[in-house]
C-alpha cells in the first residue's frame, strides 16, 4: 500500500520530504496530547503529532507540492482504532481549493485500497446539513444545553463535558452523525464550524465555517484536511484560544510554534493539506476492526 501511495504522488510530481520526529514545539490542539522526550537534562522536547509545521516551513521556503510518510506520536491514544505511535501520510498541494483537495484525497484513498469505484460513489456532505438531519440541531445557533439534550446526555456526561461546545459537537458526530454514513462508501464531511477550524482558513463563501473536511468509511475516520490558513496574526490568536481550552480542561499550556508563525509571516503560498492515518487504510484493506491486527508490534509497556 505504501508503494501505491508513493506511485500516486510520483505520477503527479509531488515531492517526498522528511521532517523531524523530535522538536521543541508541538501541537496546541486541545484534543491532541503530545508525548514528551528529554533530550538534555534541562530541556523538554516533544515527539511530533504531525509533520504539519515543518512541511509548511518548507512550502514557505519555496518547495513545490510535497508529501511525507511519518511516524507520529500521541499520548493517550489507545483502543481498537488508535495507537500511540502510528504512520501518517500527509501532503500539500499548491493552489488547490477545498473541492480540488477533496477530490485528490478520495482519489488517493481509492488508489491505495485498489477500489477505483470509491471515487464515483463518495458522498460529500455539509456539516450543518447533517446535524440538522441526524441530530436535529442548528450548529450555528444551538446552545450547549441544546447539544447536550440532542445527545441524550445524563448528568455525569454533562458534568464531564461542561460548557465545551466543541466537545459536544464532537460527541454528536460520534454518536449521531457518523453512524448514519454508508458503511461501504467514502463520506466527506466538509465545512466544519469555524470554532473547529484548527489550522484551516475561513470559507470565503460563508465565514461561519472553515474550509476543513474529514473523510470517513462508515464510522471510521480516515483523513483530515483543509485549505490552509496563511494569516500569522490569526494563527497566533488561535494558539491562544487553544491554550485557553486546554487550561479549562486541566491540561498543560503548549506554546505555539514560532517557526510556523514565522513561516506564515514570511508568506505561505495558497495551498491545501491532508493527513491520512495509514494503518486505518490498512484496516479497510484487510477487512479487520482492530488496528492492532495491521501492525507487527503493538505498543508494549510494563502492564502488558
C-alpha positions as CSV (number, residue, x, y, z in Angstrom):
1,X,0.0,0.0,0.0
2,X,2.9,2.4,0.7
3,X,4.3,1.7,-2.7
4,X,0.9,2.5,-4.2
5,X,0.8,5.8,-2.3
6,X,4.3,6.8,-3.5
7,X,3.4,5.9,-7.1
8,X,0.3,8.1,-6.8
9,X,2.3,11.1,-5.8
10,X,5.2,10.4,-8.2
11,X,2.7,10.4,-11.1
12,X,1.6,13.9,-10.0
13,X,5.1,15.3,-9.4
14,X,4.6,15.6,-5.6
15,X,7.9,15.6,-3.9
16,X,8.7,13.3,-1.0
17,X,10.2,15.1,2.1
18,X,11.5,14.1,5.5
19,X,10.6,16.0,8.7
20,X,12.0,15.7,12.2
21,X,10.2,13.5,14.8
22,X,11.6,15.5,17.7
23,X,11.0,19.2,18.2
24,X,11.0,21.9,20.9
25,X,7.4,22.8,19.8
26,X,4.3,20.8,19.3
27,X,0.6,21.0,18.5
28,X,-1.7,23.2,20.7
29,X,-4.9,21.5,19.7
30,X,-6.8,20.7,23.0
31,X,-7.9,17.4,21.6
32,X,-4.3,16.2,21.0
33,X,-1.8,15.5,23.7
34,X,1.9,15.1,22.9
35,X,4.5,12.7,24.3
36,X,7.5,14.5,25.8
37,X,11.1,13.5,25.5
38,X,14.1,14.7,27.5
39,X,16.9,15.5,25.0
40,X,19.2,17.1,27.6
41,X,18.9,17.3,31.5
42,X,17.4,20.8,31.2
43,X,15.2,20.6,28.1
44,X,11.8,19.1,27.4
45,X,11.1,18.3,23.7
46,X,8.1,16.7,22.0
47,X,7.7,13.7,19.8
48,X,5.7,15.1,16.9
49,X,2.0,14.6,16.5
50,X,2.2,15.6,12.8
51,X,4.8,16.9,10.3
52,X,2.5,19.8,9.5
53,X,4.5,22.7,10.9
54,X,7.8,21.5,9.3
55,X,6.1,21.0,6.0
56,X,4.6,24.4,6.0
57,X,8.0,25.9,6.7
58,X,9.2,24.0,3.5
59,X,6.4,25.4,1.5
60,X,7.1,29.0,2.7
61,X,10.7,28.4,1.7
62,X,9.6,27.7,-1.9
63,X,9.1,24.0,-2.1
64,X,6.6,22.6,-4.6
65,X,3.8,20.1,-3.8
66,X,5.2,17.8,-1.1
67,X,4.2,14.7,0.8
68,X,5.6,12.9,3.9
69,X,5.3,9.4,5.4
70,X,6.0,9.9,9.1
71,X,5.9,8.0,12.3
72,X,4.0,10.3,14.7
73,X,3.1,10.0,18.4
74,X,0.1,11.0,20.5
75,X,-0.3,10.5,24.2
76,X,-3.5,8.7,25.4
77,X,-4.2,7.2,22.0
78,X,-5.3,3.6,22.7
79,X,-8.1,1.4,21.5
80,X,-9.3,-0.6,18.5
81,X,-8.8,2.4,16.2
82,X,-5.9,4.3,17.9
83,X,-2.2,3.8,18.5
84,X,0.2,6.0,20.5
85,X,2.6,5.6,17.6
86,X,1.3,5.4,14.0
87,X,2.0,6.2,10.4
88,X,0.7,9.5,9.0
89,X,0.6,10.2,5.3
90,X,0.5,14.0,4.9
91,X,0.6,16.1,1.7
92,X,0.2,19.6,0.5
93,X,-1.0,20.9,-3.0
94,X,-0.4,24.4,-4.1
95,X,-3.4,26.5,-5.3
96,X,-5.9,23.7,-4.5
97,X,-9.2,24.8,-3.2
98,X,-11.5,22.7,-1.0
99,X,-13.2,20.9,-3.9
100,X,-9.9,20.0,-5.6
101,X,-8.3,18.7,-2.3
102,X,-11.4,16.6,-1.5
103,X,-11.2,15.0,-5.0
104,X,-7.4,14.5,-4.6
105,X,-7.9,12.8,-1.2
106,X,-10.7,10.5,-2.5
107,X,-8.5,9.5,-5.5
108,X,-5.5,8.8,-3.2
109,X,-7.6,6.6,-0.9
110,X,-9.2,4.7,-3.8
111,X,-5.8,4.1,-5.3
112,X,-4.3,2.8,-2.1
113,X,-7.2,0.5,-1.5
114,X,-7.3,-0.6,-5.2
115,X,-11.0,0.3,-5.2
116,X,-11.5,2.8,-8.1
117,X,-15.2,2.7,-7.7
118,X,-14.8,4.7,-4.4
119,X,-14.2,7.9,-6.4
120,X,-17.6,7.7,-8.1
121,X,-19.5,6.6,-5.1
122,X,-18.3,9.1,-2.5
123,X,-20.9,11.2,-0.6
124,X,-19.9,14.8,0.0
125,X,-22.0,16.4,2.8
126,X,-22.0,19.7,4.7
127,X,-21.5,19.6,8.4
128,X,-24.5,21.9,9.2
129,X,-26.9,19.9,7.0
130,X,-26.1,16.5,8.5
131,X,-26.5,18.0,12.0
132,X,-30.0,19.2,11.1
133,X,-30.9,15.9,9.6
134,X,-29.5,13.4,12.1
135,X,-29.3,15.4,15.4
136,X,-32.0,18.0,14.9
137,X,-29.8,20.9,15.8
138,X,-28.6,24.1,14.1
139,X,-24.9,24.1,14.7
140,X,-24.7,27.9,14.4
141,X,-27.4,28.7,17.0
142,X,-27.7,25.7,19.3
143,X,-26.7,26.3,22.9
144,X,-24.6,23.8,24.9
145,X,-27.8,22.7,26.6
146,X,-29.4,22.1,23.2
147,X,-26.4,19.9,22.1
148,X,-26.4,18.0,25.4
149,X,-30.2,17.3,25.0
150,X,-29.7,16.2,21.4
151,X,-27.0,13.7,22.6
152,X,-29.4,12.5,25.4
153,X,-26.6,13.1,27.9
154,X,-27.0,12.1,31.5
155,X,-25.9,14.2,34.4
156,X,-22.4,12.6,34.6
157,X,-21.7,13.3,30.9
158,X,-23.0,16.9,31.3
159,X,-20.6,17.4,34.2
160,X,-17.7,15.8,32.2
161,X,-18.1,17.9,29.1
162,X,-19.3,21.0,30.8
163,X,-19.6,24.2,28.7
164,X,-17.1,23.0,26.0
165,X,-19.4,23.5,22.9
166,X,-16.9,21.9,20.5
167,X,-16.7,18.8,22.7
168,X,-20.5,18.4,22.5
169,X,-20.3,18.8,18.7
170,X,-17.6,16.1,18.5
171,X,-19.7,13.8,20.7
172,X,-22.7,14.2,18.3
173,X,-20.5,13.4,15.3
174,X,-19.5,10.1,17.0
175,X,-23.0,9.2,18.4
176,X,-25.4,10.6,15.7
177,X,-23.7,11.7,12.6
178,X,-21.0,9.1,11.6
179,X,-23.3,6.1,12.3
180,X,-25.5,7.3,9.5
181,X,-22.7,7.2,7.0
182,X,-22.8,4.4,4.4
183,X,-20.5,1.5,5.6
184,X,-19.3,0.6,2.1
185,X,-18.6,4.1,0.7
186,X,-16.4,7.1,1.5
187,X,-18.2,10.0,3.1
188,X,-16.7,13.5,3.1
189,X,-17.9,15.8,5.9
190,X,-17.0,19.4,4.9
191,X,-17.3,23.0,6.2
192,X,-16.8,22.4,9.9
193,X,-17.8,25.3,12.2
194,X,-15.2,28.0,12.4
195,X,-14.6,27.1,16.1
196,X,-13.2,23.8,14.8
197,X,-11.1,25.3,12.1
198,X,-7.8,24.0,13.6
199,X,-5.3,25.4,11.0
200,X,-7.9,26.0,8.2
201,X,-8.9,29.2,6.7
202,X,-12.4,30.6,7.0
203,X,-14.6,29.6,4.0
204,X,-14.7,32.6,1.6
205,X,-18.4,31.9,0.8
206,X,-19.5,31.6,4.5
207,X,-17.2,32.8,7.2
208,X,-19.2,30.9,9.8
209,X,-17.5,27.8,8.7
210,X,-13.9,26.7,7.8
211,X,-12.6,25.2,4.7
212,X,-12.0,21.9,6.5
213,X,-13.1,18.4,5.7
214,X,-12.8,14.9,7.0
215,X,-13.2,11.6,5.1
216,X,-14.9,8.5,6.7
217,X,-15.5,5.0,5.6
218,X,-18.6,4.1,7.6
219,X,-17.8,5.4,11.1
220,X,-14.0,5.1,10.6
221,X,-12.3,8.4,10.1
222,X,-9.5,8.2,7.6
223,X,-8.4,11.7,6.7
224,X,-8.5,15.3,8.0
225,X,-7.8,18.1,5.5
226,X,-8.2,21.8,4.9
227,X,-7.3,24.8,2.8
228,X,-4.5,26.3,4.9
229,X,-4.7,29.4,7.0
230,X,-2.0,31.8,5.9
231,X,-2.5,34.7,8.4
232,X,0.1,34.7,11.1
233,X,-1.9,37.0,13.4
234,X,-5.0,34.9,13.1
235,X,-2.9,31.8,13.8
236,X,-1.4,33.4,16.9
237,X,-5.0,34.1,18.1
238,X,-6.0,30.5,17.6
239,X,-3.0,29.3,19.5
240,X,-4.1,31.4,22.5
241,X,-7.7,30.1,22.2
242,X,-6.4,26.5,22.1
243,X,-4.5,27.0,25.3
244,X,-7.5,28.6,27.0
245,X,-9.4,25.5,26.2
246,X,-6.5,23.3,27.4
247,X,-6.5,25.2,30.7
248,X,-10.2,24.7,31.1
249,X,-9.8,21.0,30.5
250,X,-7.0,20.8,33.1
251,X,-4.2,20.3,30.5
252,X,-0.8,21.9,30.3
253,X,-0.3,25.1,28.2
254,X,1.6,24.4,25.0
255,X,3.4,27.5,23.4
256,X,2.5,28.0,19.8
257,X,5.3,27.1,17.3
258,X,7.2,30.3,16.5
259,X,8.7,28.7,13.4
260,X,5.2,28.1,12.0
261,X,4.3,31.7,12.8
262,X,7.5,32.9,11.1
263,X,6.7,30.8,8.0
264,X,3.2,32.2,7.8
265,X,4.5,35.8,8.3
266,X,7.1,35.3,5.5
267,X,4.4,34.2,3.1
268,X,2.8,30.8,2.9
269,X,1.7,30.1,-0.6
270,X,-2.0,29.3,-1.2
271,X,-2.3,25.6,-0.5
272,X,-4.3,22.8,0.9
273,X,-3.2,19.9,3.0
274,X,-4.4,16.5,4.2
275,X,-3.3,13.9,6.7
276,X,-4.4,10.2,6.4
277,X,-3.9,7.6,9.0
278,X,-2.2,4.8,7.1
279,X,-2.9,2.0,9.5
280,X,-6.6,2.8,9.2
281,X,-6.4,2.4,5.4
282,X,-4.8,-1.0,6.1
283,X,-7.7,-1.9,8.4
284,X,-10.1,-1.4,5.5
285,X,-7.9,-3.2,3.0
286,X,-7.5,-6.3,5.3
287,X,-11.1,-6.1,6.5
288,X,-10.3,-6.0,10.2
289,X,-11.9,-4.0,13.0
290,X,-8.8,-3.7,15.3
291,X,-5.8,-1.6,14.4
292,X,-3.5,-3.9,16.4
293,X,-4.1,-6.5,13.7
294,X,-2.4,-4.4,11.0
295,X,0.9,-3.7,12.9
296,X,3.7,-6.1,13.5
297,X,4.4,-4.8,17.0
298,X,1.6,-3.3,19.1
299,X,2.6,-0.9,21.8
300,X,4.1,-2.7,24.8
301,X,4.6,-1.5,28.3
302,X,5.1,-2.8,31.8
303,X,1.4,-3.6,32.3
304,X,1.2,-5.7,29.1
